[in-house]
Amino acid sequence: MPHFLDLFLQELQEKREAFRRRLTGEEASELDGLLKKSFIKEWRELPSPKTEDLRVIAVDSGRSMREYAAGSLMYICRASAYTSWGKQYRRVVSNAHMISSPRERLIDLVSLRSEHLEHQVALEAVQASSDVDLVLLDGSLYGRITHVPISFNYPGERDLYLRFMQTFIRLLEECRKRKILILGISKDSVARHLTRLLLETVKVQVLQSFKQMLSSSDFEQLHEYLETEEKQSVSAIRFLRDLSLSDNQEQLLWDLLYELRRPRPDFALIQAWTETAGYTTPIEPYPDVPLFKYESKDPADYVRRRFVNAYKDYQQEEDFENWAIPVMRGTFELPTFVTFCAKLAHNDTPMRIDMPAFNTGLPTRISQISAARMLDPTPQRVIEVLQLLQGEYGGPELYNVFLVRADQEARLPMSDVTTLYEPLVEKELKIPLVPKRRDRRIRYV
């Protein structure tokens, strides 16, 4: 049988039930039953849609990276800000380096470059326009502040994270001052904001169900394992095995430990347990990352420790510090964000929507919170956002008419790099570009 289909069918039949449960996300355990019950309480009906004649700026970017046989790489990023009044703003940035970092680090660099370009073109469009109601960015806004603040080991790129944050801060501040609504819309997301909060509720329920059947010392130990990072330790596994529990009780604890360690994305819960359009209770997440948990007290010390390489790109240390330290100080004073998921049609997949908290009337900053919280009742501004997004919705293939147009303008397929950009580089620089062996068939076939 061609294409190994006979072997694949045999494998599929042997794992039929496990495959079906994992692909559909259907209820398969007692823990799933508890989690589903908590989730359904946070799934809400959409408000009536509203169509308004808004002045909208939609921003998206495209990027590509190609490695060459000489041990070098070239990346190209381009971004487009498409406006509802027909004006377009465009930017392109490219660079070439000799490879000195793992591929994962290179992907991080190009991704950050691409998002930085989005901030730049969005800020340019906002500042050039006297009247703007709404700015739409493709992707998460909240996720941009949780990037690991690293210094890349490439000339001219070592301070990229700082430039990224500087422009992002300026964009948010411009929108705040001018009362412009700014949204990040993610078509695909692995964020777990809702799942983590729901698991806290389920964890309390499970602990209470075991309180009467365990000794006080065992109960306290179980509580400690579920509350701390110790839940990932070998001692936690041994402890659970030594408890006198039924098979069902033991399985419930195992499932809970596994879910706490590797929570499912919010999108997975929505896909598994909803059959109607709707949205989740908005959340003000807390960035549970070392940058905001431990480093905000001394921005100067943080810059000197984490961006040692960046000093190489400046003639005077003072020049770098006088610029970089205020940027990190501003990073620690960023506003909080509000995030929620929405499914605008029963047969569509969910989207994640992020907005700065100041757009909802919440003045809080990241430095002022210590834990995530649900916003119940839903802020009126979130209701208005859902109404607007429904008015701009054209179905599963046209999830937002403005962002789809921006995506069409900015997208950078590899075929364009091969047939347009690389020949231009070869012509202008009078050098041959020889791709790595794995890429040659793409170029020459």
N, C-alpha and C positions, 0 to 999 in steps of 0.2 A: 504494500500500500504506500503511495507516495507521501512525501512530507512527514513521515513518521506518525501518521494519523492512527495506525493500528496500535502503536505503543502508547500514544497519548490517550486513546480511548480506554485502553486497559488500565492505565494509571487513574483516569477519571472515575472509572467504575469502582475501583478499589477504595477511593477516597470520596465517594459520592456525597455522603452526609456532611462530612467536614467541609468539603468544597461549597456545598449549598449554603450552609450556615454562614461561612465566612464571606461569601460573595454577596449574600442578601442582607447580612446583619440581623437576621431574624432572631427572636427570643429563643435562647437555647439553654438557659440556666436560671437558677434562682436569683443570682446577682443581676442578670439581665432584666428579670421581672421587676426587681426593686428599682433599678436604674431607669427603666422605661416609665415606671409610675411617676418618678420624680421629674423626668423629662417632659411628660405630657402636660404637667402643671405649668411648664414654662413655654409652651407652644401657644402662640396667640394668633387671633384672627387679624388679617390685614384690614386697615382702614379703607374707605372708599378712595379710588384713585382721583387725582387732581391734575389737570393740565394747565400749566401757566406759561406765559410768554417770558421766559427767563433768558438772561444773557449768561451763557454757559461757556466755560473753557474746559475742554477735555484733553487730557495729556496721556500719552503712551510712548513707549520706546521699543526699539528693537536692537539686538546686539548679536555679534558673531565673533568667534575666536578661532584662529587657525594656527596650528603648529607646523613648523617646517623642519626639513631634514637637517638643516644647519644647527638645530638646537635653539631656534628662535621662535617667537610667536608674534602675531599681529592681531589686534582686536579693533573692531569698529563698533561704535554705538551711535545710534541716531534717535532723536526724540522729536515729537511733533505735538504742538498745542493747537488743537482745532477749535475754532470759536463758532458759536451759533450765528454770528453776524458775518461769517465768511472770511474772516482774517485768519491766516495761518502763520505760526511761528515755528521755525525749524532750527535744529542744532545737530551738528555731527562732531564727534570726537574720536580720534584713533591714536594708537601708539604701537610701538614695537619694542620688544625687549629680548634679551637672551634669557632663556628659561633658567631660573635659579630657585624655584619653589615647587612644591608638589602641585599636581593638577588641581586638587581641591582648592588650594589657595588662589590659583589663577582664576578659577571660576568665581570665587568670592570677589576678587578684584574687579572683574568685568561686570559682575552683577551690581556691585556698588557704584561703579562708573556709570552704568546705565541709569540707575535710580537717581544719581546725582545730576545727570543730564536732564532728567524729568523735572527735578526741582528748579534747575536753572531756566528751562524754557517756560515752565509754569510761572515763575517769578517775573520773567520778562514780559509774558503776556498780561499778567495782572497789573504790573506797573505801567504798561503802555495803554491800558484801557481805563477810561474814566468811570465806567459803570459796569460792574460785574456782580452777578448774583450767586453763581455757583461754580466751583472748581472741582473737577472730577479727575482723580488719578487712578490709573489701573494698578491694582495691588493694594496691599495693606498699608495704612498709615502707621498703625501701632507697631507693626512688625519692623518698621524702619528704625525705631529707637532701640530695638533689642539686638541689632547687629553687634557682633563682637568688635570692640574698638581696637583694631590691630594696625600695626605699621607695616606696610608692604615693603619688601626689600627690592624695590625697583626705582631708579632715579626718576624724580618728578612725580612719583606716586606714593611716596612714603607718608605724606600727610593727607592722603585721600579721605580717610575717615573724618578728619577734622573739617576739611572743606565740604564734605557731604553734610555734616551736622550744621555747619555754619549756614549753608544755603537753605536747609530744611527749617532751621529756626527763623530765618528771615522770611521765608514763605508763610509760615504759620503766623508770625507776628503781623505781616502785611494783611493777611485775611482777618485776624482778630481786630486790628485797628479799623478796618473798613467794613467790618460786619459782613464779610463774605463767607458763605457756607462752603467748607472744603470737605470732601469725602474721598475715602479710598475704597475701591470696590474690587474684591477678589473673587474671581470665578472659581478658583481652586484654592483650598486652604487646608492646612493640617493643624490649625490652631485648636487648642483644647480648653479654652476659657470656661465654657459652660460645663463641659464634662467634669473638669476638676471641681467646680463648685458643687455639682450634683453628687459627685463621689463623696464629698465631705458629709452631705446629708445621709447618704446610704451608709457610710462608715459608722455614723452615730447609731443608726438603726440596728446595724449588725452587732455592734458592741453591746447595745442594750439587750439584744436577744440572748447574748451569752452571759450576761451579768449574774443570773441566778444559778447557772450550772457550773461555774468555775469558782475556785477558791479566790479569795481577795488578792492573793499574791499573783496567781496566774492571770487574773483579770487585769491587774495593773501592768503586768509584763506584756500581755496582748495589746493593751492600749498603747503602751510605749512603742511597740514594734510598728503599729499602724500609724502612729503619729510622726515618727522620725525616719530618717534615712536608714535606720537599722532594719527596716522592712526588707532591704535588699541583701541582708547579711546571711551567712551560713547559720549563724546562731538562731535567727528567726525561723529558718526552715526546720532545724532540729527541735525547736520549741513546739512548733505546730504538730510535728510528728509524735511528740510525747504526750500531747493532750488526749484525754479519753473522750473522743467525739465519735459520733456516727459518721458513716461515709458521706452523707449529705451535708452535715455540718462542716466536716473537714474540707469538702469540695468548695463550699461557700467561702471559707476563709482563704483557700488557695486562689479562687477566682478573684477575690477582693484584693489580695496582695498583688496579683499579676496586673490587675487593672490600675491600681495605684501607682505601680511602677511604670506602666506603659499605657496611659489613658488613650482611649479611642478619640480621634478628631471629632469635633462637634458635627461636621458634615456627615460622618458615619451614622450618628444617632438620628439625624434628620432624614437621611435616606432610608434608614431601616424602619422608622416608626412614625412617619407622617405620610398621609395620603391626600392632604389638602394644602393649599397655599397658606402661608402664614409667616410668622417671624418669632424669634426667641426673645426672651426677656433681655433687655440691654444690660451690659456689664461694663463696669469701670475696672479694667484689669490692673493689677499691680505687676510691674516688670520684675519678676522674681529672678533677677540676674545679678551677678556680683557687681557690675558697674553701678547700679543704683542702690544696692543693698549696703555696700561697704566703702565705696570710693568717693562719695559726694562731699565728705567733710573737707577734703584738701585737693581741689582741682590742680593746683600747681604741682604738688607731689605726684599726682597721677600722670600728668603730662611728662614730667621728667623721667618717670619709670617706664611708661608704656610706649613712648614715641622717641626713644633714643635715636633710632635710625633717621628720623625726620630732620634732625639737626643738620644732617649732611647736606641737605638741599638749601640751607640758608648760610649766608656769609657770617652773620653774627648770631650767637645764641640768644641774645636779648631780643632780636627781631622775631625769632620764632616764638619765644615764650610770651612776648607782649601780644602776639596774635592768638596763640594756641590756648593759653590759660583762660581768657574770657570766653572762648568757644566752648571749652569744657564746662565752665561755670554756667553758661547758658544751657548746655545739654542737661545738667542736673536740675535746672529750673524749668524744664519743658512742662507744658500742661499735661494733665492726664487725658486719656482718650476714652471714648465710649464705643463699644463694639457690639454687634449683634449679627445674627444670620437671618436671611429672608429667602423664602421660596415664593417667587412672584406668580407662579402657576403650578397647579398640582402635578403636571407632567414634566416640570423642569427640575434642574438641580439647584441646590442652594447657592447663594452668594453671601460673602461676608462684607459688611459695611462698617467702616471705621470713621469716626469724626472726632475732632478735638473737643474736650469737655466744655471749652468756653462757648462752643456753638449751641450747647444745651442750657447755658446759663450757669454752669458749674465753674467756679473760679479756681478749683483746686489744681495744684501742681504735683508732679510726681514725688517731690520731696516731702509732701504733706500726707501721703497715704502709706499704709504698711500692709494692706491686704486688699484683695479684689472684693468687689461687692456688686450685687444685683441692684438695678435701678427700678424699683417697683413702687408706685405706678410708673409706666413708661413716660419719659419726658415728652412734652408736647412737640418739641423740635424733632424728636425721632419719628413721631407720627407724621409730621409734615414731610420729612425725608422719605418715608415709605410711600406717601401719596405722590410725591414728585417722581420717584423711581418707577412707580407703576405707570405714570403718564409718559415716561420715556422708554417703556418696555415694549419690545416688538416680538416677543416670543423667544424660545430657547436659542435660536440662531442670531437673535438681535436683542441681546440682553439689556443693552443701553445704546440708543441710537447715536449718541455723541461719542462714547468710548469706542464703539465699533468703527466709526469713521477715523478716529485717532489711531486705532490699531492698524487699519488699512494703510494709513499714511506712513507709519513708522516701522512696520514689520520689516525685518531684514533676513530673508531666506538665504541659506547657504549657496543656492544657485546664483543669486546676485553677486555674492562675494567671488564666486568662481568665474563667472562670465563677465562681470563688470568691474569690480573693485580691484581684483588682483591683476588683470591686464593693464589697468591704469597705473598701478604701482610699478609694474615692470617697465612700462613705457616711460614714465616720468623719471624713475631712478636708474633705468638702463641696467637692471639686474634680473636674473631669473629667480622665480620663486618655486622652489621644489618642495611640495608637501611631504609630510611623513608618509611612509609606505601605505599605512592604512587608509589615507585620504586620497591616494593617487587615482584610484578607480573612480572616485567621485568627480575628479577633475577631467580625467582623460577618457572615460568610457562614454 
